[in-house]
Amino acid sequence: MKKIIAPILLFTALSVNAQDHKLVKLWETDSIVAVPESVLPDPGKNLLYVSLVNGGPWDVDGKGGIAKLSTDGKHYDSTWVTGLNAPKGLGRFGNKIYAADISEVVVAEIPSGKVLKKIAIDGASGLNDITVTDQGVVFVSDSKTSRIWKIKNDIPSLYLENIKGANGLKAIKNDLIFAEGPQLLKADANKKITKIAEVSADIDGIEPVGNGDFIATSWIGYIYYVHANGSVQIMLDTHLEKINTADIGYDPVKRILYTPTFFAKKVIAFKLN
């Protein structure tokens, strides 16, 4: 009997956990967003900043940029920042926005959209996600070289290496939450690394929702709720429809998740319940 009861109990526990959270779609844009990779909310201005690859994911072609999209999805300006290559992760500190653009970090001014500088990262070829601490320190991942870089006072230095599949990043106080393939990890101020959870595919976007919980995405089309105890719930699965779920943005006050769909060329907003 024990061999029969144990799987039933496990199934029951997973079933209960699967009912904890769900996503309710609020709106989606038409397929007009030129390969959106990252969304960065600016709730005070009812704006979303959206990185536009607008071409091949790693093409140095000058076609990329950063768009502005209203938080109701109705007003879209694709020309706010232009002339980039294939920008992906976005971060902000004060009136500056940072974009990971293949081999350099682009710094633009808010609200003008004027590019102020480009910070080259030595040997980088696949810069992907960005996060900025409340002190203005920038972290950027390089998926192709398995490294995470730290930029302080516009000077880059290597922070972590041999991080296979390095991608999603989120700075929370003195900790850096980061993705190594399907693993969600935490590095403390002393670079001591601990595992938070593991999901079913390589992690792209990471957003904290409080109490040690996170929302994470996998680019191929998964959105997960990650509990502080390491348990994982799949809230959305669109991989068979080939709708990507890239580097999400999250409004913690309204509990709205903004999802860039990459090759589907849409941004979709969900309410987290």
ChimeraX commands (.cxc) that place a marker at each C-alpha (Angstrom):
marker #1 position 0.00,0.00,0.00 radius 0.5
marker #1 position 2.81,2.44,0.75 radius 0.5
marker #1 position 4.03,2.23,-2.82 radius 0.5
marker #1 position 0.57,3.12,-4.04 radius 0.5
marker #1 position -0.27,5.84,-1.52 radius 0.5
marker #1 position 2.97,7.84,-1.91 radius 0.5
marker #1 position 2.47,8.70,-5.62 radius 0.5
marker #1 position -1.16,9.63,-4.92 radius 0.5
marker #1 position -0.11,11.99,-2.14 radius 0.5
marker #1 position 2.56,13.53,-4.36 radius 0.5
marker #1 position 0.05,14.04,-7.17 radius 0.5
marker #1 position -2.40,15.65,-4.74 radius 0.5
marker #1 position 0.27,18.05,-3.48 radius 0.5
marker #1 position 1.24,19.07,-7.01 radius 0.5
marker #1 position -2.39,19.52,-7.99 radius 0.5
marker #1 position -3.07,21.80,-5.05 radius 0.5
marker #1 position 0.08,23.81,-5.79 radius 0.5
marker #1 position -0.93,24.16,-9.45 radius 0.5
marker #1 position -4.06,26.06,-8.35 radius 0.5
marker #1 position -2.08,28.66,-6.39 radius 0.5
marker #1 position -1.61,31.23,-9.14 radius 0.5
marker #1 position -2.87,31.95,-12.61 radius 0.5
marker #1 position -2.45,34.52,-15.36 radius 0.5
marker #1 position -5.46,36.33,-16.82 radius 0.5
marker #1 position -4.85,38.06,-20.13 radius 0.5
marker #1 position -5.73,41.76,-20.12 radius 0.5
marker #1 position -4.68,42.79,-23.62 radius 0.5
marker #1 position -2.26,42.12,-26.43 radius 0.5
marker #1 position -0.95,44.31,-29.20 radius 0.5
marker #1 position -1.25,43.51,-32.86 radius 0.5
marker #1 position 1.78,41.84,-34.45 radius 0.5
marker #1 position 3.46,45.19,-34.98 radius 0.5
marker #1 position 6.25,45.13,-32.37 radius 0.5
marker #1 position 9.52,44.48,-34.17 radius 0.5
marker #1 position 10.79,41.35,-32.36 radius 0.5
marker #1 position 10.37,42.50,-28.73 radius 0.5
marker #1 position 12.83,40.92,-26.30 radius 0.5
marker #1 position 12.48,42.86,-23.03 radius 0.5
marker #1 position 9.85,45.04,-21.36 radius 0.5
marker #1 position 10.72,47.56,-18.66 radius 0.5
marker #1 position 7.70,49.23,-16.99 radius 0.5
marker #1 position 7.63,52.88,-15.96 radius 0.5
marker #1 position 4.33,52.82,-14.01 radius 0.5
marker #1 position 4.51,56.46,-12.96 radius 0.5
marker #1 position 4.32,57.53,-16.60 radius 0.5
marker #1 position 1.99,54.70,-17.71 radius 0.5
marker #1 position 4.74,53.62,-20.09 radius 0.5
marker #1 position 6.55,50.48,-21.08 radius 0.5
marker #1 position 10.02,50.54,-22.64 radius 0.5
marker #1 position 10.42,47.67,-25.09 radius 0.5
marker #1 position 13.69,46.50,-26.64 radius 0.5
marker #1 position 13.35,45.80,-30.37 radius 0.5
marker #1 position 15.67,43.29,-31.99 radius 0.5
marker #1 position 14.01,43.98,-35.35 radius 0.5
marker #1 position 16.06,41.36,-37.20 radius 0.5
marker #1 position 18.21,38.35,-36.39 radius 0.5
marker #1 position 18.81,37.81,-32.66 radius 0.5
marker #1 position 22.57,38.44,-32.97 radius 0.5
marker #1 position 22.79,40.55,-36.14 radius 0.5
marker #1 position 24.93,43.68,-36.04 radius 0.5
marker #1 position 22.71,45.57,-38.48 radius 0.5
marker #1 position 21.70,48.87,-36.87 radius 0.5
marker #1 position 18.01,47.96,-37.15 radius 0.5
marker #1 position 17.34,47.58,-33.44 radius 0.5
marker #1 position 16.04,50.10,-30.95 radius 0.5
marker #1 position 13.87,50.79,-27.92 radius 0.5
marker #1 position 10.17,51.52,-28.27 radius 0.5
marker #1 position 7.64,53.16,-25.97 radius 0.5
marker #1 position 4.29,51.45,-25.42 radius 0.5
marker #1 position 1.46,52.68,-23.21 radius 0.5
marker #1 position 0.47,50.42,-20.32 radius 0.5
marker #1 position -2.92,49.80,-21.94 radius 0.5
marker #1 position -1.21,48.57,-25.13 radius 0.5
marker #1 position -2.91,51.17,-27.32 radius 0.5
marker #1 position -0.14,53.67,-28.11 radius 0.5
marker #1 position 3.12,52.50,-29.67 radius 0.5
marker #1 position 6.19,54.50,-30.70 radius 0.5
marker #1 position 8.90,52.39,-32.34 radius 0.5
marker #1 position 11.26,55.32,-32.91 radius 0.5
marker #1 position 12.17,56.41,-29.38 radius 0.5
marker #1 position 15.72,54.98,-29.58 radius 0.5
marker #1 position 17.01,53.84,-32.97 radius 0.5
marker #1 position 20.26,52.69,-34.56 radius 0.5
marker #1 position 21.00,49.82,-32.18 radius 0.5
marker #1 position 21.77,46.26,-33.26 radius 0.5
marker #1 position 19.86,43.52,-31.45 radius 0.5
marker #1 position 19.15,44.97,-27.98 radius 0.5
marker #1 position 17.78,42.64,-25.36 radius 0.5
marker #1 position 17.70,43.22,-21.60 radius 0.5
marker #1 position 16.78,46.66,-20.26 radius 0.5
marker #1 position 17.54,48.30,-16.93 radius 0.5
marker #1 position 17.10,51.75,-15.43 radius 0.5
marker #1 position 18.74,54.02,-12.91 radius 0.5
marker #1 position 17.41,57.55,-12.45 radius 0.5
marker #1 position 16.93,59.16,-15.84 radius 0.5
marker #1 position 19.08,56.65,-17.69 radius 0.5
marker #1 position 18.06,53.44,-19.42 radius 0.5
marker #1 position 20.57,50.66,-20.13 radius 0.5
marker #1 position 20.31,48.15,-22.97 radius 0.5
marker #1 position 22.38,45.00,-23.58 radius 0.5
marker #1 position 23.36,45.23,-27.26 radius 0.5
marker #1 position 25.44,42.17,-28.26 radius 0.5
marker #1 position 28.91,43.43,-27.26 radius 0.5
marker #1 position 28.20,46.73,-25.53 radius 0.5
marker #1 position 25.84,48.34,-23.06 radius 0.5
marker #1 position 23.99,51.30,-24.54 radius 0.5
marker #1 position 23.07,54.13,-22.17 radius 0.5
marker #1 position 20.22,56.42,-23.24 radius 0.5
marker #1 position 18.62,59.41,-21.60 radius 0.5
marker #1 position 15.04,59.45,-20.34 radius 0.5
marker #1 position 12.83,61.11,-21.54 radius 0.5
marker #1 position 14.60,62.23,-24.73 radius 0.5
marker #1 position 15.79,58.80,-25.90 radius 0.5
marker #1 position 19.17,60.30,-26.80 radius 0.5
marker #1 position 22.03,57.80,-26.68 radius 0.5
marker #1 position 24.58,59.15,-24.19 radius 0.5
marker #1 position 27.28,56.49,-24.43 radius 0.5
marker #1 position 28.10,52.91,-25.32 radius 0.5
marker #1 position 30.13,50.84,-22.87 radius 0.5
marker #1 position 32.09,48.10,-24.64 radius 0.5
marker #1 position 32.50,44.78,-22.82 radius 0.5
marker #1 position 35.82,43.10,-23.56 radius 0.5
marker #1 position 35.31,39.84,-25.46 radius 0.5
marker #1 position 31.52,39.96,-25.22 radius 0.5
marker #1 position 29.48,38.55,-28.09 radius 0.5
marker #1 position 26.12,37.66,-26.59 radius 0.5
marker #1 position 25.06,40.26,-24.04 radius 0.5
marker #1 position 21.56,39.36,-22.96 radius 0.5
marker #1 position 19.96,40.53,-19.73 radius 0.5
marker #1 position 20.63,43.59,-17.57 radius 0.5
marker #1 position 19.76,44.56,-14.02 radius 0.5
marker #1 position 20.67,47.69,-12.07 radius 0.5
marker #1 position 21.00,47.93,-8.28 radius 0.5
marker #1 position 19.53,50.76,-6.22 radius 0.5
marker #1 position 23.09,52.18,-6.12 radius 0.5
marker #1 position 23.36,52.31,-9.91 radius 0.5
marker #1 position 25.64,49.28,-10.32 radius 0.5
marker #1 position 24.85,47.44,-13.56 radius 0.5
marker #1 position 25.07,43.69,-14.10 radius 0.5
marker #1 position 24.88,42.21,-17.60 radius 0.5
marker #1 position 24.98,38.59,-18.72 radius 0.5
marker #1 position 26.78,37.23,-21.77 radius 0.5
marker #1 position 25.05,34.05,-22.87 radius 0.5
marker #1 position 27.66,33.15,-25.46 radius 0.5
marker #1 position 30.73,33.39,-23.20 radius 0.5
marker #1 position 29.00,32.15,-20.00 radius 0.5
marker #1 position 29.91,35.28,-18.06 radius 0.5
marker #1 position 28.24,37.92,-15.93 radius 0.5
marker #1 position 29.77,41.39,-15.92 radius 0.5
marker #1 position 29.56,44.19,-13.38 radius 0.5
marker #1 position 29.67,47.84,-14.44 radius 0.5
marker #1 position 30.40,50.48,-11.82 radius 0.5
marker #1 position 31.05,54.10,-12.75 radius 0.5
marker #1 position 30.92,53.00,-16.42 radius 0.5
marker #1 position 33.85,50.60,-15.90 radius 0.5
marker #1 position 33.13,46.91,-16.59 radius 0.5
marker #1 position 34.72,44.08,-14.62 radius 0.5
marker #1 position 34.15,40.35,-14.73 radius 0.5
marker #1 position 31.83,39.28,-11.89 radius 0.5
marker #1 position 31.06,35.58,-12.51 radius 0.5
marker #1 position 32.27,33.15,-15.15 radius 0.5
marker #1 position 31.56,29.59,-16.27 radius 0.5
marker #1 position 27.82,30.26,-15.92 radius 0.5
marker #1 position 26.54,28.00,-18.67 radius 0.5
marker #1 position 23.49,29.51,-20.37 radius 0.5
marker #1 position 23.85,32.78,-18.41 radius 0.5
marker #1 position 20.81,34.92,-19.09 radius 0.5
marker #1 position 18.18,36.33,-16.71 radius 0.5
marker #1 position 19.32,38.69,-13.94 radius 0.5
marker #1 position 17.66,40.54,-11.09 radius 0.5
marker #1 position 19.45,42.55,-8.40 radius 0.5
marker #1 position 17.69,42.50,-5.02 radius 0.5
marker #1 position 19.50,44.48,-2.34 radius 0.5
marker #1 position 22.92,42.78,-1.95 radius 0.5
marker #1 position 21.93,39.64,-3.84 radius 0.5
marker #1 position 22.09,38.88,-7.54 radius 0.5
marker #1 position 19.43,36.47,-8.75 radius 0.5
marker #1 position 20.52,34.87,-12.01 radius 0.5
marker #1 position 19.80,32.08,-14.45 radius 0.5
marker #1 position 22.18,29.30,-15.36 radius 0.5
marker #1 position 20.25,27.38,-17.98 radius 0.5
marker #1 position 17.09,26.07,-16.25 radius 0.5
marker #1 position 18.42,26.80,-12.77 radius 0.5
marker #1 position 17.43,29.87,-10.76 radius 0.5
marker #1 position 20.36,30.81,-8.53 radius 0.5
marker #1 position 21.35,33.46,-6.02 radius 0.5
marker #1 position 24.78,35.00,-5.48 radius 0.5
marker #1 position 25.16,36.96,-2.25 radius 0.5
marker #1 position 27.50,39.89,-1.67 radius 0.5
marker #1 position 30.40,37.45,-1.23 radius 0.5
marker #1 position 29.49,35.59,-4.45 radius 0.5
marker #1 position 28.33,32.56,-2.50 radius 0.5
marker #1 position 25.92,30.79,-4.85 radius 0.5
marker #1 position 22.83,28.92,-3.70 radius 0.5
marker #1 position 20.11,27.26,-5.75 radius 0.5
marker #1 position 16.56,28.59,-5.54 radius 0.5
marker #1 position 14.80,26.30,-8.00 radius 0.5
marker #1 position 15.00,24.51,-11.33 radius 0.5
marker #1 position 12.42,24.78,-14.10 radius 0.5
marker #1 position 11.77,22.81,-17.29 radius 0.5
marker #1 position 13.74,24.92,-19.79 radius 0.5
marker #1 position 16.41,27.63,-19.87 radius 0.5
marker #1 position 15.34,30.73,-17.94 radius 0.5
marker #1 position 15.05,34.11,-19.66 radius 0.5
marker #1 position 13.13,36.67,-17.58 radius 0.5
marker #1 position 13.14,36.90,-13.76 radius 0.5
marker #1 position 10.88,39.09,-11.61 radius 0.5
marker #1 position 10.39,39.02,-7.82 radius 0.5
marker #1 position 6.81,39.05,-6.53 radius 0.5
marker #1 position 7.53,39.21,-2.80 radius 0.5
marker #1 position 7.99,36.75,0.07 radius 0.5
marker #1 position 10.89,35.14,-1.77 radius 0.5
marker #1 position 8.70,34.11,-4.72 radius 0.5
marker #1 position 9.52,34.80,-8.38 radius 0.5
marker #1 position 8.00,34.74,-11.82 radius 0.5
marker #1 position 10.37,33.32,-14.41 radius 0.5
marker #1 position 10.09,32.66,-18.12 radius 0.5
marker #1 position 11.65,30.35,-20.65 radius 0.5
marker #1 position 12.02,31.87,-24.10 radius 0.5
marker #1 position 10.48,28.87,-25.87 radius 0.5
marker #1 position 7.11,29.64,-24.29 radius 0.5
marker #1 position 6.81,28.98,-20.55 radius 0.5
marker #1 position 5.92,31.28,-17.65 radius 0.5
marker #1 position 6.52,29.84,-14.19 radius 0.5
marker #1 position 5.61,30.78,-10.66 radius 0.5
marker #1 position 8.57,29.88,-8.45 radius 0.5
marker #1 position 7.82,29.54,-4.75 radius 0.5
marker #1 position 10.40,30.42,-2.11 radius 0.5
marker #1 position 10.55,26.74,-1.11 radius 0.5
marker #1 position 11.73,25.84,-4.62 radius 0.5
marker #1 position 8.46,24.39,-5.91 radius 0.5
marker #1 position 7.52,25.44,-9.43 radius 0.5
marker #1 position 4.16,25.93,-11.13 radius 0.5
marker #1 position 3.77,26.37,-14.90 radius 0.5
marker #1 position 1.25,29.20,-15.33 radius 0.5
marker #1 position 1.48,29.49,-19.12 radius 0.5
marker #1 position 2.66,27.15,-21.86 radius 0.5
marker #1 position 2.65,28.50,-25.42 radius 0.5
marker #1 position 5.62,26.60,-26.82 radius 0.5
marker #1 position 3.52,24.46,-29.18 radius 0.5
marker #1 position 1.93,27.64,-30.59 radius 0.5
marker #1 position 5.48,29.00,-31.05 radius 0.5
marker #1 position 4.67,32.11,-29.00 radius 0.5
marker #1 position 7.85,33.04,-27.17 radius 0.5
marker #1 position 7.92,34.39,-23.62 radius 0.5
marker #1 position 11.07,36.46,-23.32 radius 0.5
marker #1 position 12.30,39.01,-20.74 radius 0.5
marker #1 position 9.18,40.03,-18.83 radius 0.5
marker #1 position 8.41,43.24,-16.99 radius 0.5
marker #1 position 6.29,43.30,-13.83 radius 0.5
marker #1 position 4.27,45.97,-12.03 radius 0.5
marker #1 position 4.18,44.75,-8.40 radius 0.5
marker #1 position 1.51,47.23,-7.34 radius 0.5
marker #1 position -1.05,46.31,-10.00 radius 0.5
marker #1 position 0.32,42.74,-10.29 radius 0.5
marker #1 position 0.49,43.03,-14.07 radius 0.5
marker #1 position 3.00,41.02,-16.08 radius 0.5
marker #1 position 4.10,42.42,-19.44 radius 0.5
marker #1 position 5.35,39.71,-21.78 radius 0.5
marker #1 position 7.37,40.26,-24.98 radius 0.5
marker #1 position 6.76,37.46,-27.47 radius 0.5
marker #1 position 9.86,37.89,-29.66 radius 0.5
marker #1 position 9.10,36.30,-33.07 radius 0.5
marker #1 position 5.33,36.58,-32.47 radius 0.5
marker #1 position 5.90,40.37,-32.51 radius 0.5
marker #1 position 3.44,41.18,-29.74 radius 0.5
marker #1 position 3.45,42.38,-26.17 radius 0.5
marker #1 position 0.86,40.68,-23.97 radius 0.5
marker #1 position -0.30,41.89,-20.54 radius 0.5
marker #1 position -1.48,39.44,-17.87 radius 0.5
marker #1 position -2.92,39.98,-14.39 radius 0.5
marker #1 position -1.34,37.72,-11.79 radius 0.5
marker #1 position -4.01,36.16,-9.57 radius 0.5
marker link #1:1,2 radius 0.2
marker link #1:2,3 radius 0.2
marker link #1:3,4 radius 0.2
marker link #1:4,5 radius 0.2
marker link #1:5,6 radius 0.2
marker link #1:6,7 radius 0.2
marker link #1:7,8 radius 0.2
marker link #1:8,9 radius 0.2
marker link #1:9,10 radius 0.2
marker link #1:10,11 radius 0.2
marker link #1:11,12 radius 0.2
marker link #1:12,13 radius 0.2
marker link #1:13,14 radius 0.2
marker link #1:14,15 radius 0.2
marker link #1:15,16 radius 0.2
marker link #1:16,17 radius 0.2
marker link #1:17,18 radius 0.2
marker link #1:18,19 radius 0.2
marker link #1:19,20 radius 0.2
marker link #1:20,21 radius 0.2
marker link #1:21,22 radius 0.2
marker link #1:22,23 radius 0.2
marker link #1:23,24 radius 0.2
marker link #1:24,25 radius 0.2
marker link #1:25,26 radius 0.2
marker link #1:26,27 radius 0.2
marker link #1:27,28 radius 0.2
marker link #1:28,29 radius 0.2
marker link #1:29,30 radius 0.2
marker link #1:30,31 radius 0.2
marker link #1:31,32 radius 0.2
marker link #1:32,33 radius 0.2
marker link #1:33,34 radius 0.2
marker link #1:34,35 radius 0.2
marker link #1:35,36 radius 0.2
marker link #1:36,37 radius 0.2
marker link #1:37,38 radius 0.2
marker link #1:38,39 radius 0.2
marker link #1:39,40 radius 0.2
marker link #1:40,41 radius 0.2
marker link #1:41,42 radius 0.2
marker link #1:42,43 radius 0.2
marker link #1:43,44 radius 0.2
marker link #1:44,45 radius 0.2
marker link #1:45,46 radius 0.2
marker link #1:46,47 radius 0.2
marker link #1:47,48 radius 0.2
marker link #1:48,49 radius 0.2
marker link #1:49,50 radius 0.2
marker link #1:50,51 radius 0.2
marker link #1:51,52 radius 0.2
marker link #1:52,53 radius 0.2
marker link #1:53,54 radius 0.2
marker link #1:54,55 radius 0.2
marker link #1:55,56 radius 0.2
marker link #1:56,57 radius 0.2
marker link #1:57,58 radius 0.2
marker link #1:58,59 radius 0.2
marker link #1:59,60 radius 0.2
marker link #1:60,61 radius 0.2
marker link #1:61,62 radius 0.2
marker link #1:62,63 radius 0.2
marker link #1:63,64 radius 0.2
marker link #1:64,65 radius 0.2
marker link #1:65,66 radius 0.2
marker link #1:66,67 radius 0.2
marker link #1:67,68 radius 0.2
marker link #1:68,69 radius 0.2
marker link #1:69,70 radius 0.2
marker link #1:70,71 radius 0.2
marker link #1:71,72 radius 0.2
marker link #1:72,73 radius 0.2
marker link #1:73,74 radius 0.2
marker link #1:74,75 radius 0.2
marker link #1:75,76 radius 0.2
marker link #1:76,77 radius 0.2
marker link #1:77,78 radius 0.2
marker link #1:78,79 radius 0.2
marker link #1:79,80 radius 0.2
marker link #1:80,81 radius 0.2
marker link #1:81,82 radius 0.2
marker link #1:82,83 radius 0.2
marker link #1:83,84 radius 0.2
marker link #1:84,85 radius 0.2
marker link #1:85,86 radius 0.2
marker link #1:86,87 radius 0.2
marker link #1:87,88 radius 0.2
marker link #1:88,89 radius 0.2
marker link #1:89,90 radius 0.2
marker link #1:90,91 radius 0.2
marker link #1:91,92 radius 0.2
marker link #1:92,93 radius 0.2
marker link #1:93,94 radius 0.2
marker link #1:94,95 radius 0.2
marker link #1:95,96 radius 0.2
marker link #1:96,97 radius 0.2
marker link #1:97,98 radius 0.2
marker link #1:98,99 radius 0.2
marker link #1:99,100 radius 0.2
marker link #1:100,101 radius 0.2
marker link #1:101,102 radius 0.2
marker link #1:102,103 radius 0.2
marker link #1:103,104 radius 0.2
marker link #1:104,105 radius 0.2
marker link #1:105,106 radius 0.2
marker link #1:106,107 radius 0.2
marker link #1:107,108 radius 0.2
marker link #1:108,109 radius 0.2
marker link #1:109,110 radius 0.2
marker link #1:110,111 radius 0.2
marker link #1:111,112 radius 0.2
marker link #1:112,113 radius 0.2
marker link #1:113,114 radius 0.2
marker link #1:114,115 radius 0.2
marker link #1:115,116 radius 0.2
marker link #1:116,117 radius 0.2
marker link #1:117,118 radius 0.2
marker link #1:118,119 radius 0.2
marker link #1:119,120 radius 0.2
marker link #1:120,121 radius 0.2
marker link #1:121,122 radius 0.2
marker link #1:122,123 radius 0.2
marker link #1:123,124 radius 0.2
marker link #1:124,125 radius 0.2
marker link #1:125,126 radius 0.2
marker link #1:126,127 radius 0.2
marker link #1:127,128 radius 0.2
marker link #1:128,129 radius 0.2
marker link #1:129,130 radius 0.2
marker link #1:130,131 radius 0.2
marker link #1:131,132 radius 0.2
marker link #1:132,133 radius 0.2
marker link #1:133,134 radius 0.2
marker link #1:134,135 radius 0.2
marker link #1:135,136 radius 0.2
marker link #1:136,137 radius 0.2
marker link #1:137,138 radius 0.2
marker link #1:138,139 radius 0.2
marker link #1:139,140 radius 0.2
marker link #1:140,141 radius 0.2
marker link #1:141,142 radius 0.2
marker link #1:142,143 radius 0.2
marker link #1:143,144 radius 0.2
marker link #1:144,145 radius 0.2
marker link #1:145,146 radius 0.2
marker link #1:146,147 radius 0.2
marker link #1:147,148 radius 0.2
marker link #1:148,149 radius 0.2
marker link #1:149,150 radius 0.2
marker link #1:150,151 radius 0.2
marker link #1:151,152 radius 0.2
marker link #1:152,153 radius 0.2
marker link #1:153,154 radius 0.2
marker link #1:154,155 radius 0.2
marker link #1:155,156 radius 0.2
marker link #1:156,157 radius 0.2
marker link #1:157,158 radius 0.2
marker link #1:158,159 radius 0.2
marker link #1:159,160 radius 0.2
marker link #1:160,161 radius 0.2
marker link #1:161,162 radius 0.2
marker link #1:162,163 radius 0.2
marker link #1:163,164 radius 0.2
marker link #1:164,165 radius 0.2
marker link #1:165,166 radius 0.2
marker link #1:166,167 radius 0.2
marker link #1:167,168 radius 0.2
marker link #1:168,169 radius 0.2
marker link #1:169,170 radius 0.2
marker link #1:170,171 radius 0.2
marker link #1:171,172 radius 0.2
marker link #1:172,173 radius 0.2
marker link #1:173,174 radius 0.2
marker link #1:174,175 radius 0.2
marker link #1:175,176 radius 0.2
marker link #1:176,177 radius 0.2
marker link #1:177,178 radius 0.2
marker link #1:178,179 radius 0.2
marker link #1:179,180 radius 0.2
marker link #1:180,181 radius 0.2
marker link #1:181,182 radius 0.2
marker link #1:182,183 radius 0.2
marker link #1:183,184 radius 0.2
marker link #1:184,185 radius 0.2
marker link #1:185,186 radius 0.2
marker link #1:186,187 radius 0.2
marker link #1:187,188 radius 0.2
marker link #1:188,189 radius 0.2
marker link #1:189,190 radius 0.2
marker link #1:190,191 radius 0.2
marker link #1:191,192 radius 0.2
marker link #1:192,193 radius 0.2
marker link #1:193,194 radius 0.2
marker link #1:194,195 radius 0.2
marker link #1:195,196 radius 0.2
marker link #1:196,197 radius 0.2
marker link #1:197,198 radius 0.2
marker link #1:198,199 radius 0.2
marker link #1:199,200 radius 0.2
marker link #1:200,201 radius 0.2
marker link #1:201,202 radius 0.2
marker link #1:202,203 radius 0.2
marker link #1:203,204 radius 0.2
marker link #1:204,205 radius 0.2
marker link #1:205,206 radius 0.2
marker link #1:206,207 radius 0.2
marker link #1:207,208 radius 0.2
marker link #1:208,209 radius 0.2
marker link #1:209,210 radius 0.2
marker link #1:210,211 radius 0.2
marker link #1:211,212 radius 0.2
marker link #1:212,213 radius 0.2
marker link #1:213,214 radius 0.2
marker link #1:214,215 radius 0.2
marker link #1:215,216 radius 0.2
marker link #1:216,217 radius 0.2
marker link #1:217,218 radius 0.2
marker link #1:218,219 radius 0.2
marker link #1:219,220 radius 0.2
marker link #1:220,221 radius 0.2
marker link #1:221,222 radius 0.2
marker link #1:222,223 radius 0.2
marker link #1:223,224 radius 0.2
marker link #1:224,225 radius 0.2
marker link #1:225,226 radius 0.2
marker link #1:226,227 radius 0.2
marker link #1:227,228 radius 0.2
marker link #1:228,229 radius 0.2
marker link #1:229,230 radius 0.2
marker link #1:230,231 radius 0.2
marker link #1:231,232 radius 0.2
marker link #1:232,233 radius 0.2
marker link #1:233,234 radius 0.2
marker link #1:234,235 radius 0.2
marker link #1:235,236 radius 0.2
marker link #1:236,237 radius 0.2
marker link #1:237,238 radius 0.2
marker link #1:238,239 radius 0.2
marker link #1:239,240 radius 0.2
marker link #1:240,241 radius 0.2
marker link #1:241,242 radius 0.2
marker link #1:242,243 radius 0.2
marker link #1:243,244 radius 0.2
marker link #1:244,245 radius 0.2
marker link #1:245,246 radius 0.2
marker link #1:246,247 radius 0.2
marker link #1:247,248 radius 0.2
marker link #1:248,249 radius 0.2
marker link #1:249,250 radius 0.2
marker link #1:250,251 radius 0.2
marker link #1:251,252 radius 0.2
marker link #1:252,253 radius 0.2
marker link #1:253,254 radius 0.2
marker link #1:254,255 radius 0.2
marker link #1:255,256 radius 0.2
marker link #1:256,257 radius 0.2
marker link #1:257,258 radius 0.2
marker link #1:258,259 radius 0.2
marker link #1:259,260 radius 0.2
marker link #1:260,261 radius 0.2
marker link #1:261,262 radius 0.2
marker link #1:262,263 radius 0.2
marker link #1:263,264 radius 0.2
marker link #1:264,265 radius 0.2
marker link #1:265,266 radius 0.2
marker link #1:266,267 radius 0.2
marker link #1:267,268 radius 0.2
marker link #1:268,269 radius 0.2
marker link #1:269,270 radius 0.2
marker link #1:270,271 radius 0.2
marker link #1:271,272 radius 0.2
marker link #1:272,273 radius 0.2
view
